[in-house]
Structures are given as structure tokens and as C-alpha cells.
Amino acid sequence: MVKIDSELVGNVSAKAKNAGRKRMNHNFHQEQNDTLQRMLNAMEPGTYVRPHRHVAPAKREAFVILRGKVAFIEFDDYGTITETCIMDAAAGCYGAEITPGAFHTLVSLEPGSVLYEIKDGPYDADTDKEFADWAPEEGSAEAVEYVKRLTKI
């Protein structure tokens, strides 16, 4: 049995706070070729998850909020926001599942935010994500401004 308790969530969250990218995963799957990827995804405000989609093949992906508040955003092919969900257990919105093949991102709205993420596998770094060419690259000055704009949704 693998327990997802406050100690584990707290440890992953602490690692995210100290990470340069302000986020950290804790994988439950043992191998990248597992057909069901399961992980905790801890993220702090200011982290940038570049909008992307999973199309080779289109994958299902779902998020359940365990702590904090995170915005889930879907976009059309041109970068227009089509759907939003503010995941916040205290407000009664517990999670979201993406439309397979849709561009999407996550924005941390509260320190200490942690999600449980489930995604079709296997994971192949070369084909897993197709980044949106209309979104700034991670690490760029434009990315900082982009996250600030998304935070105001």
C-alpha cells in the first residue's frame, strides 16, 4: 500500500518550495513505460507550466486537488482560453480532466498547492508533450509576464 498522507504531501510541497522551477513531482509509477502514470504534482505560485498538449497519441489526464488552489486552463489551437477550472477543495471544486489533445496549463494560485495527477502512459520525453508555439518558452522573461496574466483569470 502507498499512503497519500499529510506527511508525504508536506514533503513534496517542501521540495517544490526549494526547487528552482518552484514545482516537484513524486511518482507512484515505478517505470516510465507504465501505461498509467500516477504522481503528486506540487507547485508554488510563479512556477510556469508552458501550455502543451499530448497528441502522440492523445492522452487522458486528470488532476485532483489535495491542498491549496490551482487553476487548470484549456486553450484552443491559437491560444484563446476555452475552459477554466479553479481547483480548490475548500470551494468544492476538486479537480478536472483534460480534453484529450487539448492545449492546457496549470497555474498555482496558493503556496503549498499539491495535486494528484493521473495520465495515460507510457512516458516518452521525445513525444509526450507538444508545446504551444504561441506560448513563451520556460525560463524566458515573457514567461514571467504570461504567468502573471494567467493568474488574474
CORJO-V90292 format. One record per residue. N is the residue number from 1. RES is the residue in one letter. PHI is phi as a letter, one per 40 degrees, with the letter a starting at -180 (none if undefined). Layout:
<<N	RES	PHI> <N	RES	PHI>>
This chain:
<<1	M	none> <2	V	b> <3	K	c> <4	I	b> <5	D	b> <6	S	c> <7	E	c> <8	L	c> <9	V	d> <10	G	c> <11	N	c> <12	V	c> <13	S	c> <14	A	c> <15	K	c> <16	A	c> <17	K	c> <18	N	c> <19	A	c> <20	G	d> <21	R	c> <22	K	g> <23	R	a> <24	M	a> <25	N	b> <26	H	b> <27	N	c> <28	F	c> <29	H	c> <30	Q	c> <31	E	b> <32	Q	c> <33	N	c> <34	D	d> <35	T	c> <36	L	b> <37	Q	c> <38	R	b> <39	M	a> <40	L	c> <41	N	b> <42	A	c> <43	M	a> <44	E	b> <45	P	d> <46	G	g> <47	T	c> <48	Y	b> <49	V	b> <50	R	d> <51	P	d> <52	H	a> <53	R	a> <54	H	b> <55	V	b> <56	A	b> <57	P	c> <58	A	c> <59	K	b> <60	R	c> <61	E	a> <62	A	b> <63	F	b> <64	V	b> <65	I	c> <66	L	b> <67	R	a> <68	G	g> <69	K	a> <70	V	b> <71	A	c> <72	F	b> <73	I	b> <74	E	b> <75	F	b> <76	D	c> <77	D	c> <78	Y	b> <79	G	g> <80	T	c> <81	I	c> <82	T	b> <83	E	a> <84	T	b> <85	C	a> <86	I	c> <87	M	c> <88	D	a> <89	A	d> <90	A	c> <91	A	c> <92	G	g> <93	C	b> <94	Y	c> <95	G	i> <96	A	a> <97	E	b> <98	I	c> <99	T	c> <100	P	d> <101	G	g> <102	A	c> <103	F	c> <104	H	a> <105	T	a> <106	L	b> <107	V	b> <108	S	c> <109	L	b> <110	E	a> <111	P	d> <112	G	g> <113	S	c> <114	V	b> <115	L	b> <116	Y	c> <117	E	b> <118	I	b> <119	K	a> <120	D	d> <121	G	b> <122	P	c> <123	Y	c> <124	D	b> <125	A	d> <126	D	c> <127	T	b> <128	D	c> <129	K	b> <130	E	b> <131	F	c> <132	A	c> <133	D	c> <134	W	c> <135	A	b> <136	P	c> <137	E	c> <138	E	c> <139	G	g> <140	S	c> <141	A	c> <142	E	c> <143	A	c> <144	V	c> <145	E	c> <146	Y	c> <147	V	c> <148	K	c> <149	R	c> <150	L	c> <151	T	c> <152	K	c> <153	I	c>>
